[in-house]
Amino acid sequence: MKKQPKARERIKEICSLLSILDFPKEMFMSIDNFPIWREHIVYCVSDGKRVREIMTQRFSSNMVFLSLLLSVEVGVLFSPSDICTAIRCSMNNHCTNRPIAGHLGYETDDEIAGHLAYETDDEILTSTIGIVLVCNVVVTMIGILATFTAWGLLSAVGDDNTHFIVRSSVGLFATQLPSRLLISSLYMFLCWMIMILFELLPNDYWAISIAVFAVVLTLFVVSLYSSLGRLIIHTKAMNSQSMFNVESVDKMNPFELTEHLVALTRRRQTTGKSASETYRYSSVNVPSLPQS
């Protein structure tokens, strides 16, 4: 076995993983939120019950996540804290000349008296935070509604008919909509949290540093799992059949195995085959449309 790769080889591996992504959308939203992921699930998994279980498990995790987000968002919106009160007042045009003890280091009555009026940019910032926060609450509530409805409808579909429903255009859109709303809610949550930092921290450089760190970390996480999803899709890892010889894989280290997976992914990406052509799923026969 080879020695562990050096920093240059690690960077080369990262670049090879990024090269298999569909830029730029798969850097901001992981591939499991796109129709291609569900198409491969449907065409690869022949058991309709298993397909329905995969979909409903995702709905279950989405529901928990959206419920937690909603509780945090509503708690912040109606919190009696100084910054949250300032946000609500700014949306109601009651921002001018409001004293807030303890806000941005103003602790005494003399300091409050010297800073009664907020700057215009502060008012714009607080009102923007409030608008984004309210929109975030609305999107999260709609996400819960979509998840709950899709979960109930898909659970009622029979095992032999699951593929027909999910493979349709409306089925694909309906099953991915809850995840899209969850991603939208998460990004809106990140936006107003970053804007609050500029209102809370006395130094904008700290707020900018934290914002850059959050954005870079988010892009890293999403890109990583999008790359992993691409490897799973294009190497037919969803299939029960082994993609490599077990004996040959045992002789590879993890980095060599990644190189082989990336090479196989690139080779199959160039063919441009759809999910149906990749798996040649023929156990479900689509009936012919009735003649008009």
N, C-alpha and C positions, 0 to 999 in steps of 0.2 A: 504493500500500500504506500501511496505517496505521503509526503509530509503535509501538514496542514498548510493551506495557502497563505501567502503573505498578504499584506494590505493591498498591493496592486492587483493581485488575483481576486481578492474579495470585491474590489471595486469593479473589476471586469465582470464578475458574476452578477453584481447588482445591475450593471448596464445591460447584460444579456437578458435578465428578467424584465427590465423595463422595456426592452425592445419588442417583447411579445404583446404588450398592452395596446389597446386602442386609445391613443391619445386624443384629446386630453381628458375625455369623460371618465375613463376608468381610473384616473388619479383622484377624482373627486367623489366617485360613487363606485363601490365595489361591483364586480361583475355579477354577483349573485342577485343584484337588483335589476338586471337587464333580461329581456325576453330570451336571449340565447341560452341562459342558464336553465330556465324552465323547459325550453325546447329539448335540450339534451337530457334533462331528467325524464321527460315524458317518453322520448324515443329510446332511451337506454333501459329504463326500468319497465319491464313487461307486465308486472303485477300492478293492477289498478289500485288495489288496497294500499300497496307500498307508496305509490305516487301520492295518494290522498293523505297518507300519514306524513310524508315529507312536507307537503304544503301546509297542513294543519299545525305541525310542530313549529313551522316558521310563524304562522299566525299567533300561536301561543306566546312565543318569545316577543313578538312585536307588541302584543297587547300589554304584557308586563312592562316593557320599556316605555311605551307611550303613556301608560298610567303613571309611572314614576315621573316622567317629564311633565305631565299635566299638573301633578301635585306641586312640583317645584315652581313651575311658572305661575300658577295661581297664588301660591304662597308669597312669591316675590312681588306680584302685582298688587296685592292687598296688604303687604307687610307695613306695620307702623314705623319702620325704621326711617331715618332721616332721608336717605337717598331715595327710597321707594316713595316716600311722601312727596319729595321734590319731583319725581317722575310723573306722579299722578297730577300734581298741580300744574306742571308744564303742559300737559295735554289739555288741561281745562282753562288755559290762559290765566292762571292765577300765580304765575311764577314771580312776578315783580315784587321787590321789596319784602321778601319772606325771610325772616330770621330762622336759621336752623342751627341750634346749638350742637356742637360736636362734629359738624360737617366740615371736612377739609381742614381740621385743626383749629377751628374757631370755638374756643371753650368758654371764654368769659363774656360778660355783658358788653364790655367795652369793645371787644373784638367783633361781636355781632353787630353792634351799632355802627362800626366802621365798614362793615361789608353787608349792608342791607340789600343792595341791588346786585343781582347776578349779571355777569357779562352776557352779551348776546350769543356768543358761541356756546356758552354753558347752557343757555336755554334751548338752543337748537339741538344740542347733544342730548339733553335729558328728554326732550319731546320725541326725538328720534328713537331713543331707547324704549320709551313707552309705546310708540307705534309698532316697533318690531316685536316687542313683548306681547302686545295684544294679538298681533297677527300670528305669533307663535302659538298662543293659546288656541286660536281658531283652527290652525292647521293640525294641531295635536288632537283636538276634539274630533275633527273630520277623520283623522287617521284612525282613531278608536272606533268610530262608526263604520268606516270601510273595513277594518280588520274584523270586527264583530260580525258584520253582514257576510263578508266573504267566507269566514270560518263556518258560519251556519249553513250557507248555501252549498259549499263544497262537501261538507260532511254528509249531506243528503244524497249525493250522487252515488250510484251503484258502482261496484268494482269494475264491471265490464264496460262501463260507459265513462269512466273517469278520463281516459285518454282522449275521447272525442271532445269532451267539454274543455279540457285544459289546453288541447292543441289548437282550438279555435282562436281567432284573433281576439274576440271578446273575453275568452277564458284566460288567455295569456295576459291581457291588460288588467283584468279584474284581480288576478292572483298577484301581480306585481305592484298594483296600486298601493296597498298598505305599506309595503316596503319603501316605495317612493315617498310617501307622505312622512314616514319615519325619518328618512334621510333629510327631507326638507325641514322637519322640525328640529333635528339635531343641528343643522347648519344655522338655522335662525337662533337657536339657543346659544350657539357659539358666538354669533354676531353680537347679540345684546350683552352677553357676558364680557366680551372684549371691550365694548363701548362703556360698560360700567367701570371697567378698570381705569379708563381715562378720566372718569368723574371721581373715583375714589382715591387714586394714587396722586400724591402731590407733584410727582415728577413724571412727565410724559415719556421719558426714555425707558422707565421701568414698564410702563404700559405697552409701549411698542415692542420691547424685548419679549414680554410675556405673550403678546399677540403673535409675533413671528414664531416663537417656539410652538405655540398651539397650532398654527397653520402648518408648519413644517412637519410636526408630529402627526397631524391628521393626514397629510398627503402621504407620509411614509406608511402609515398603517393601511390606508386604502389601497395604495399601490402594491403593497406586499400581498394583501389578500386577493387583489385582482390578478396578480401574477400567478398566485397559487391556483385560483379558479381557472385561469387560462391553461395551466398545466393539466388540471383535472379534466377539462373539457377535451382538449386536443390530443391527449394521450389515452383517451377512452378509459380513464380511471374509474368512471362510474360503472363500467362493465364488470361483471363478475370474473371474466377471464383475465389471466395475468398478462401484463404488457411486456415483461421481460423474462428472461430465463433466470430462475432463482439463483442458480449456481454462479452465473456471471455477475449478478448484482451483489452477491455476498463478497466479491473481491474488490468492490468499489468503496471508496470513502464517500461521505455525504456530498461533498462538493463535486466529485466525479459523477455521481448519480444525478445531481442537478444539471450538469452539463449535458448528459444524455437526454434528460427530460426536456430541456430547452431545445435541443437539436431536433427531437421528435416533434415538438410543438411547432417549431418553425417550418418543418417539412410539411406538416399537415395543414398549416395555415396557408401555405402557398397554393394548395390544391383548391381552396375556396369551396369545399364541400359543405352542404347544409347538414343540420342534425339528422334529418331523415336519410341522407346519403351516407353519412358517417356510420350509422348503426344498421342501416338497411332493415329497419323495424317493420316486419311484414306480418306479425301475428295478429294485428288489428286491421281488418279490412274495412275500408271506408265505403259505405254504400253509395251508389250512383244517385245523383240528384234527380228528382222527378221532372219529367218533361212538362213544360208549360203548355 
